[in-house]
């Protein structure tokens, strides 16, 4: 581990940087914190708690992979019941989260069947998506989807599909948070980079799994190469958001010019076109 000349970012590292999330929650040795998080998301308490989990992959992440905006750094695990779990963090809105989640769910589901096996051997796959943008027309920060009959909603076709969305935007808007009584509230408080230090200290005292996650984060971010990888992922997210913003601005500009052209063709004065579109006189004259 290289620890010399490390420059840490201002404030707290973002736990939802997907590289850091993978290192803290998805590598061999991270079972304690992953179990705590899964029990919180799936609402497993008391005798129904998950007691063991197998983290499936330790992946080598070359620099070009970390810098690729399209790369998916997901956490993959298997429960004692052979159910598979796939966790993805998505901080940017690519306008395809519903289809994207189904696609990755289907890849994990299909991998559960080896050549010659019966379809009955396919195990349940639970997809957990942590998103940080407006998504779905509900104010619930935690939504869960299954395959149900349209009218008889108690009639489930099969339980093999279960897709969760944890929405950080809606979590932050939640008026009253039950930090003391709800383990999922504690985890989301920990994952929220904007949580004050005293709240982070509080949830770590309340939950050993969160404490373990934080200790792992401190260890990981004590490494020069890990911080470089973290920054590469942050830059990839920033670049993608910048590209989307620039694309929106270009779209707005084209729409404004289109309105101006129509107004000019209808004989509107340059003054009126300027009042509506805010385009300069020179730009209006050049249309």
N, C-alpha and C positions, 0 to 999 in steps of 0.2 A: 504494500500500500504506500503510495506516494502522498506525503502530507505537507511538503514544504511549499511555501509561497502560495497558499490557497487564498483566493479572494472570494469571500462569501457575498451573496447578493444582499442588498439592503433589506432588512426585515427578515421574515421567515421564509424558508424554502417552501415552494408550493407543493403540498402532498399530492395534488392531482396532476402534476407533471407526469405524463404516462410512463416515462422512463423511471422516475423516482418511485411511482406507485408500484411498478413491476418489481423493483429492487427491494422494496419494503414489504410487499404483500405476496409476491409470486415466485420466490425462489426457495430452494430447499433450505430449511431452517426457519422459514416464515410461517410455519403451520399454526402456531399459537395465535398470532394476530389475524390470520386468514380465517381460522375457525370462529374467532370472536366476531369478526365482521359478518360472516355468513349466517351465524346464529341470529345476529341483529336484523339482517335483511329478511331472512326467511321466517322470523318470528318464532324461532325455536327456543323454548325455555323449559326449565325443569327436566323431567325425564325425556322430553323430546329433543333435547339439545344434541347437536352434532358433536361427537367426541373425537373423531379422527378425520383427517383429510390428507390426500396424497397430491402433492404439487407435481404436475406431469412433466414440465419441461424447464430446463435451464438453457436459455438460448444465448448464443454468441451474437453480440450486436455490433457489427462493424460500423465505422463512422458514416459510410454512405447510407446505411439503413437508418441510423438515427437522424440523419439530415433529410431523409425522404419524407415529405409532408404526408404521403399516402400510407406510410408504414403503420401497422397496427401492433401496438405493444400490449397485448392482452394477457391476463392471468388465467391459466388453465389448471384445473384441478379435478380430482375424482373423489367422490365420497365413498364411504364403506359400502353403501348400497349399490355401487357402480354408477350412480348418477354422475353426470359430467357437469361441471360449472365453468362458464366462460365469463370473465369480467373485463369490460372495456371502459376506459375513460375517454370521453369525447368533449373537448372544450370549445370546439368551433362548430358552427351550424353549417353543415354542407347540404342542408335541405333534403337529406335522404336517410335520416336516422331510422325510420321505420323499416325500410327495405334493407338497409345495411345490417341492422340487428338480425333480421330474419335470415339474411344471407350467411352471416357468420354462425348463427344458430344451426343452420342446415349443414354447414361444413363439419361442425363438431358432431352433429347427429349422425351424418353419413359415415364418419370415421369409426363410429361405434360398431359397425358391422364388418366382420372379416369375411373373406371369400368362403362361400359354401355355407355360411351360417343362415339360420332362419330369421326372418324379420322380427319375430317375437323376441329375439335377443337384443334388439336395439334398446339402449337404456335412455332414461329421461335426461334431457339437457336443460339446464337452467342458465339463462343468459341474464347478466346483470349489467346494465348500462348506467354509468354516472355521467350526466350531461350538465353543461353549464351555459345553457341558452334556453330561450323560450321554446317549449315543445309540448304538444298536446293541449287540447282545449279543456283543461281542468286546472284547478288551483292546488290539487293534491300533489305534494312533492314526491310521493312514492306511489307508482302505479304498477299493476301486475296484470299480465294478459295470459289467457289460456284459450284452448279451442272449445268453444261452447256453442250449443244450438241457439239460434237467434231468438226464438220465443220462449223456449223452456231453458232458461239460463242455468238451471241446476243440472242440465244434461250435458256432460262433458264427453266429447268424442274420444279423447285420450289425454292422459296426464303427462305425456312425454314432452310437451312444449310448455315452458314457463318463462316468460320474459318480463324482467323488472326494469323500470326506469327510475332512477333517483335524480331528481332535478334540483341542482344547487340554487338556481335562481328562485324557484318557488320555496325552497327551504329557507332562504334568507328573508323572504317576505312573510314567513309564518310568524304570526303574532306572538304566541306563547309556545316556548320550546320546553319540553319536559326532559331536561338534562338529567335530573335525578332519577326519573322513573323509566326512561326509554333508552335502551342501549343504542338504537339506530340514531336517535337525536345526538347522542354523545359522539358517535363516529362521524356524523356529518359536521358537527361542530369542530372536530379535530381536522377534517379534510378541508374545511373552509379557511383559506389563507387569511381572510379578514378577521377571524376570531381573535379577540384580545388575549394577551398572554395569560391573564388570570383565569380565563375560561379554559384554555388549553391545560393549564396546571390542574384545574379542577377535574376535568374529564380523565386526566391521567391518574389522579388519585382514586377515582371511582372505578376505573376499569383496567385490570391488569393487561388485557390484550392491547388496549390503546397505549399503555405505558411501554409494552414490548415493541409496538410499532414505532413509537417515538425514539426509543433507544436504538432501534435498527436504522432509523433515518439519520440519527446523529452519527452512527458508525459509517453509513454509506457516504454521507456528505463530508466526511473527514478525508476523503480520497480525492486527489487532484483529478484523476481521470474520470471519476464519477461526476464531479462538478462540471467538467468539460462536456460530458455526455448530457447532463441535465441542461446546460446552457444551449447545446445544439437542439434539443427538443423544444426548449422555450422559443428559440429563434425560428424553428420550423413552424410552430403555431403562430408566431407573430407574422412571419412571411405570408402564411396562408390567409390570415385575417386582413393583412394589408392588401393582398391581391383581390380579395373579395370586396374590400372597401373601394379600391380603385375602380374595380369593375362596376360597382354601384354608381360611383361618381360619373363614370363614362356614360352609363345608361341614363342618368339624370340629365347630363349635358345633351345627349342626343335627343331625349324627349323634349327638352326646352327648345332646342333648335327646330324641332319639328313643329312645335306650337308657333314659333316665330315665323316660320315659312308659311304656314297656313294663314296666319293673320296678315302677313304681307301680301299674299295672293288675294286675300279678300279686300285689300285696299286700306287696311288699318295704318294709321300714322306711325312713324318711328317712335314718337313720344308714348303712344298707347302701348306699342309692343314692348318698349322698355319698362313701362309701368307693370306689365303683366309678367314679363320674363326676367327682368333685371339685366338683360343683355346690353352691352355698350352700344352706342350709336354706330361706331365703326363696324361692329359685328353684324348689326341689323342691316346696314347698307351693303355689306358684302354678301348677303344671302341671295 
